[in-house]
């Protein structure tokens, strides 16, 4: 499986992806907002985009659909309940469905509500497992729930699904927010040594060539995956003095998301 990460360089800091079968050259485009860059990358490499996957319905993920379909005839895939929100869906997918790309690539669909209620993440089952996480899981962060989402569902997606994936799973999110997210981690957990060490590295990196984290690293630097950390809970109690002595993980997650909304 070839992963071509495309840095849009736009104000929203979107990443687009081409997932390619190395044998056939067939490609799946994930959230190809910058259709010009996606089409150019495929042309330069001799790949054929045959499918598009929208992780969710927000325009900064669907806005390139029409242009890519017009140029390639690709079929559009999205959450099975998103048809009224995304125009021209050819295939609606549910949890456990598999998207095949060419002869060698198979991607499992995860139903991960929270950022929106119709959000799909894709998981590869390979020697180097990968997660294409859209706006659910960011590097060192979590998606917001402002536009049609629900924080309790986002918590469930994190704890019941994403946190249980293999530690070496590489995380490919829909946006480059890692620097700001690390600063939030350190605001909530000032003694997080891993976040302290990583911050100057990401502050100096080019998003186009940025390093890719693993889930194991995310559990060290992502405060939304560190819900039992005594330091996280202690700092949270400063913001919420009525927090129980031993808050449950859902409460910690919810309060962290509340703080992140205005941070």
C-alpha positions as CSV (number, residue, x, y, z in Angstrom):
1,X,0.0,0.0,0.0
2,X,1.3,3.4,-1.0
3,X,0.2,6.4,1.1
4,X,0.6,9.8,-0.7
5,X,-0.1,12.6,1.8
6,X,-1.0,15.8,0.1
7,X,-0.5,19.1,2.1
8,X,-3.1,21.6,0.8
9,X,-1.4,24.6,2.5
10,X,-4.8,26.2,2.9
11,X,-6.1,28.2,5.9
12,X,-7.7,25.1,7.4
13,X,-4.5,23.2,7.2
14,X,-6.1,20.2,5.4
15,X,-4.3,17.0,4.5
16,X,-5.7,15.0,1.6
17,X,-4.6,11.4,0.8
18,X,-4.2,9.0,-2.1
19,X,-4.1,5.4,-1.1
20,X,-2.6,3.4,-4.0
21,X,-2.3,-0.3,-5.0
22,X,1.3,-0.6,-6.0
23,X,0.5,-3.4,-8.5
24,X,-2.4,-1.8,-10.4
25,X,-1.8,1.9,-9.8
26,X,-5.5,2.3,-8.8
27,X,-6.0,4.9,-6.1
28,X,-8.5,5.9,-3.5
29,X,-8.7,9.7,-2.8
30,X,-9.6,10.5,0.9
31,X,-11.2,13.9,1.3
32,X,-9.7,15.4,-1.9
33,X,-10.5,19.1,-1.2
34,X,-7.5,20.3,-3.2
35,X,-8.6,18.5,-6.3
36,X,-5.9,20.1,-8.4
37,X,-3.1,18.8,-6.2
38,X,-4.7,15.4,-5.9
39,X,-5.2,15.0,-9.7
40,X,-1.7,16.3,-10.4
41,X,-0.1,13.9,-7.9
42,X,-1.9,11.0,-9.5
43,X,-1.0,12.1,-13.0
44,X,2.7,12.6,-12.1
45,X,2.9,9.1,-10.6
46,X,0.8,7.3,-13.3
47,X,-2.0,6.4,-10.9
48,X,-5.7,6.3,-11.6
49,X,-8.1,7.6,-9.0
50,X,-11.1,5.2,-9.1
51,X,-12.7,5.9,-5.8
52,X,-13.2,8.8,-3.4
53,X,-13.9,8.4,0.4
54,X,-15.3,11.3,2.4
55,X,-14.7,10.8,6.1
56,X,-17.6,13.2,6.8
57,X,-19.8,15.8,5.3
58,X,-18.0,19.1,6.1
59,X,-17.2,21.2,3.0
60,X,-13.5,21.3,3.7
61,X,-13.5,17.5,3.1
62,X,-16.1,17.2,0.3
63,X,-15.4,20.4,-1.7
64,X,-13.2,18.7,-4.3
65,X,-15.6,15.7,-5.0
66,X,-17.2,17.1,-8.1
67,X,-14.0,18.1,-9.8
68,X,-12.3,14.7,-9.1
69,X,-15.4,12.8,-10.3
70,X,-15.5,14.9,-13.5
71,X,-11.9,14.3,-14.2
72,X,-11.7,10.6,-13.4
73,X,-15.2,9.1,-13.2
74,X,-14.3,7.9,-9.6
75,X,-17.1,6.5,-7.4
76,X,-17.9,8.4,-4.2
77,X,-18.0,6.5,-0.9
78,X,-19.3,7.9,2.4
79,X,-21.1,6.9,5.6
80,X,-24.3,5.1,4.8
81,X,-26.4,7.8,6.5
82,X,-24.7,10.8,4.9
83,X,-26.6,10.7,1.6
84,X,-28.6,13.8,2.4
85,X,-25.5,15.7,3.4
86,X,-23.1,14.6,0.7
87,X,-24.2,14.9,-3.0
88,X,-23.6,12.0,-5.4
89,X,-22.7,9.2,-3.0
90,X,-22.4,5.9,-5.0
91,X,-21.7,3.6,-2.0
92,X,-22.7,4.0,1.6
93,X,-20.5,2.1,4.1
94,X,-21.0,0.9,7.6
95,X,-18.7,-0.3,10.4
96,X,-16.8,-3.4,9.2
97,X,-17.3,-2.8,5.5
98,X,-14.2,-3.2,3.4
99,X,-13.0,-0.8,0.6
100,X,-10.8,-2.6,-1.9
101,X,-8.3,-0.6,-3.9
102,X,-6.8,-2.4,-6.9
103,X,-5.5,-5.9,-6.3
104,X,-3.7,-5.6,-3.0
105,X,-5.2,-2.9,-0.7
106,X,-8.1,-3.5,1.7
107,X,-9.3,-0.8,4.1
108,X,-11.8,-1.5,6.9
109,X,-14.4,1.1,7.7
110,X,-14.8,2.3,11.3
111,X,-18.0,4.1,12.3
112,X,-16.6,6.8,14.5
113,X,-19.3,9.4,15.4
114,X,-18.5,12.5,17.5
115,X,-17.1,15.2,15.3
116,X,-20.2,14.5,13.2
117,X,-22.6,11.7,13.6
118,X,-21.7,10.3,10.2
119,X,-18.0,10.0,10.4
120,X,-15.9,7.2,8.9
121,X,-12.3,6.4,9.7
122,X,-10.3,3.9,7.6
123,X,-8.0,1.2,9.0
124,X,-5.5,-0.8,7.0
125,X,-4.5,-4.3,8.0
126,X,-1.0,-4.5,6.8
127,X,2.5,-5.1,8.2
128,X,2.6,-1.3,8.8
129,X,-1.0,-0.7,10.0
130,X,-2.5,2.8,9.4
131,X,-5.5,4.8,10.5
132,X,-6.9,7.6,8.3
133,X,-8.8,9.4,11.0
134,X,-10.4,12.4,9.3
135,X,-11.5,14.9,12.0
136,X,-12.0,12.3,14.8
137,X,-8.4,11.8,16.0
138,X,-5.8,14.5,15.3
139,X,-2.1,14.3,16.1
140,X,-2.0,15.2,19.8
141,X,-5.7,16.2,19.7
142,X,-9.4,15.4,19.1
143,X,-12.0,16.8,16.8
144,X,-14.5,19.4,18.0
145,X,-18.2,18.7,18.2
146,X,-19.4,22.2,17.0
147,X,-21.2,21.3,13.8
148,X,-23.5,18.4,14.2
149,X,-21.4,16.3,16.7
150,X,-21.7,14.9,20.2
151,X,-18.9,14.8,22.8
152,X,-20.2,11.6,24.4
153,X,-20.1,9.8,21.1
154,X,-16.6,11.2,20.4
155,X,-15.5,9.8,23.8
156,X,-16.9,6.4,22.9
157,X,-15.1,6.4,19.5
158,X,-11.8,7.2,21.2
159,X,-12.1,4.7,24.1
160,X,-14.0,1.8,22.5
161,X,-12.3,1.9,19.1
162,X,-9.3,4.0,18.4
163,X,-7.5,3.4,21.7
164,X,-7.7,-0.3,21.1
165,X,-5.9,-0.3,17.8
166,X,-2.4,-1.8,17.6
167,X,0.3,0.5,19.1
168,X,2.3,0.7,15.8
169,X,-0.7,2.1,13.9
170,X,0.4,5.1,12.0
171,X,-2.1,8.1,12.3
172,X,-3.0,10.1,9.3
173,X,-5.5,12.9,10.3
174,X,-7.4,15.3,8.1
175,X,-5.6,18.4,9.4
176,X,-2.2,19.5,10.6
177,X,-2.9,20.9,14.1
178,X,-0.1,19.1,16.0
179,X,1.8,22.2,17.2
180,X,-1.3,23.9,18.7
181,X,-2.5,20.6,20.1
182,X,0.8,19.9,21.8
183,X,0.6,23.3,23.4
184,X,-2.8,22.4,24.8
185,X,-1.4,19.1,26.1
186,X,1.3,21.0,28.0
187,X,-1.3,23.5,29.3
188,X,-3.2,20.5,30.7
189,X,-0.2,18.3,31.7
190,X,2.9,20.6,32.2
191,X,5.1,17.7,33.2
192,X,4.5,15.7,30.0
193,X,8.1,15.0,28.9
194,X,7.2,13.5,25.6
195,X,5.2,16.6,24.5
196,X,7.9,18.9,25.7
197,X,10.5,17.0,23.6
198,X,8.3,16.9,20.5
199,X,7.0,20.5,20.5
200,X,10.2,22.2,19.2
201,X,10.6,19.5,16.5
202,X,7.1,20.1,15.1
203,X,7.3,23.8,15.4
204,X,10.3,23.7,13.0
205,X,8.9,21.1,10.5
206,X,7.3,21.6,7.1
207,X,3.7,20.2,7.2
208,X,4.3,18.8,3.7
209,X,7.0,16.5,5.0
210,X,6.0,16.2,8.7
211,X,6.7,13.1,10.6
212,X,3.8,10.6,11.1
213,X,3.0,9.6,14.6
214,X,1.9,6.2,15.8
215,X,-0.9,5.4,18.2
216,X,1.7,4.5,20.8
217,X,3.1,8.0,20.5
218,X,-0.4,9.5,20.6
219,X,-0.9,7.9,24.0
220,X,2.1,9.7,25.3
221,X,1.3,13.2,23.8
222,X,-2.4,13.4,23.3
223,X,-4.3,14.5,26.4
224,X,-7.5,13.0,25.1
225,X,-5.8,9.6,25.3
226,X,-4.4,10.3,28.8
227,X,-7.6,10.4,30.8
228,X,-6.2,8.7,33.9
229,X,-3.1,10.8,34.2
230,X,-2.9,12.3,37.7
231,X,-1.3,15.5,36.3
232,X,-4.2,15.9,33.8
233,X,-6.8,15.4,36.5
234,X,-5.0,17.7,39.0
235,X,-4.8,20.5,36.4
236,X,-8.4,19.9,35.4
237,X,-9.5,20.3,39.0
238,X,-8.0,23.8,39.0
239,X,-10.4,24.7,36.1
240,X,-13.3,22.7,37.6
241,X,-13.1,22.8,41.4
242,X,-16.2,20.6,41.8
243,X,-14.6,17.7,39.9
244,X,-14.9,14.4,41.9
245,X,-11.8,13.1,43.7
246,X,-11.7,10.2,41.2
247,X,-13.4,11.4,38.1
248,X,-14.4,8.8,35.5
249,X,-12.7,8.9,32.1
250,X,-15.8,10.2,30.3
251,X,-16.0,13.2,32.6
252,X,-12.3,13.9,32.1
253,X,-12.7,13.7,28.3
254,X,-15.8,15.9,28.3
255,X,-14.1,18.6,30.5
256,X,-11.0,18.5,28.4
257,X,-13.0,19.0,25.2
258,X,-14.9,21.9,26.9
259,X,-11.6,23.6,27.7
260,X,-10.2,23.0,24.2
261,X,-13.3,24.7,22.7
262,X,-12.2,28.0,24.1
263,X,-8.4,27.5,24.3
